[in-house]
Amino acid sequence: MVWKTYHFSPKSMRELKALGADLGVNVLVPSGVKGTWWLPHVSRALETFVKPGKDDHGQFTAVYCHIDHLAGSSVNADIAGSQKAQLTCLGNFLH
């Protein structure tokens, strides 16, 4: 679902890149992980997602902060609910 957020919304991708620049992270375009069974593709996507950047902030931190912002600021209930579900998933990934 993270891929879908940024694939279909250039505005969200611009905001993510701006947040990444503030954090000192070179944000890459998130790729879809669920759609393929090819293990090297999945492995590369996950390594990119969790690789730390400067000051221990990585792409995961930028995506988490941006989705948290989207969940809190969205006026559309469907989008806010979707972002809250993504936050729950990402939060579970931390533990």
C-alpha positions as CSV (number, residue, x, y, z in Angstrom):
1,M,0.0,0.0,0.0
2,V,2.9,2.3,0.5
3,W,3.8,1.9,-3.2
4,K,0.2,2.8,-4.2
5,T,0.3,6.0,-2.2
6,Y,3.3,7.4,-4.1
7,H,2.7,5.8,-7.5
8,F,-0.7,7.4,-8.0
9,S,0.0,10.7,-6.3
10,P,2.7,13.0,-7.6
11,K,1.9,15.5,-4.8
12,S,2.6,12.9,-2.2
13,M,5.9,11.9,-3.9
14,R,6.9,15.6,-4.0
15,E,6.1,16.0,-0.3
16,L,8.0,12.8,0.6
17,K,11.1,14.0,-1.3
18,A,10.9,17.4,0.5
19,L,10.7,15.7,3.8
20,G,13.6,13.4,2.9
21,A,15.7,16.5,2.0
22,D,14.9,17.9,5.4
23,L,16.0,14.6,7.1
24,G,19.0,14.3,4.9
25,V,17.7,11.2,3.1
26,N,17.9,10.5,-0.6
27,V,14.4,9.3,-1.1
28,L,13.9,6.7,-3.8
29,V,10.6,5.8,-5.4
30,P,9.0,3.0,-3.3
31,S,8.5,-0.1,-5.3
32,G,5.7,-2.7,-4.9
33,V,6.7,-5.8,-2.9
34,K,3.5,-7.8,-2.9
35,G,3.0,-8.1,-6.6
36,T,6.1,-10.3,-7.3
37,W,7.4,-13.6,-6.1
38,W,10.9,-13.0,-7.4
39,L,13.0,-13.0,-4.2
40,P,15.8,-10.7,-5.3
41,H,13.3,-8.0,-6.3
42,V,11.6,-8.3,-2.9
43,S,14.9,-8.3,-1.1
44,R,16.2,-5.2,-3.0
45,A,13.0,-3.3,-2.3
46,L,13.1,-4.1,1.5
47,E,16.8,-3.3,1.8
48,T,16.2,0.1,0.1
49,F,13.3,0.8,2.5
50,V,15.2,0.0,5.7
51,K,18.7,1.3,4.7
52,P,19.8,4.1,7.1
53,G,20.9,7.5,5.7
54,K,22.7,10.4,7.4
55,D,22.1,10.7,11.1
56,D,20.4,7.3,11.2
57,H,17.3,8.6,9.3
58,G,16.5,6.4,6.4
59,Q,13.8,6.0,3.9
60,F,11.6,4.2,6.4
61,T,11.7,7.3,8.7
62,A,10.7,9.6,5.9
63,V,7.8,7.4,4.7
64,Y,6.6,6.9,8.3
65,C,6.6,10.7,9.0
66,H,4.9,11.5,5.8
67,I,2.2,8.9,6.2
68,D,1.6,10.1,9.8
69,H,1.1,13.6,8.4
70,L,-1.3,12.3,5.7
71,A,-3.3,10.4,8.3
72,G,-3.7,13.4,10.5
73,S,-4.3,16.1,7.9
74,S,-6.5,14.4,5.3
75,V,-10.1,15.6,5.1
76,N,-11.2,12.6,3.1
77,A,-12.2,9.8,5.5
78,D,-11.2,7.1,3.1
79,I,-7.7,8.4,2.7
80,A,-7.3,9.1,6.4
81,G,-8.4,5.6,7.2
82,S,-6.1,4.0,4.6
83,Q,-3.1,6.0,6.0
84,K,-3.9,5.0,9.6
85,A,-4.0,1.4,8.5
86,Q,-0.6,1.9,6.8
87,L,0.7,3.5,10.0
88,T,-0.4,0.4,12.0
89,C,1.4,-1.8,9.5
90,L,4.6,0.3,9.6
91,G,4.4,0.5,13.4
92,N,4.3,-3.3,13.6
93,F,7.3,-3.4,11.4
94,L,9.3,-1.5,14.0
95,H,8.6,-4.1,16.7
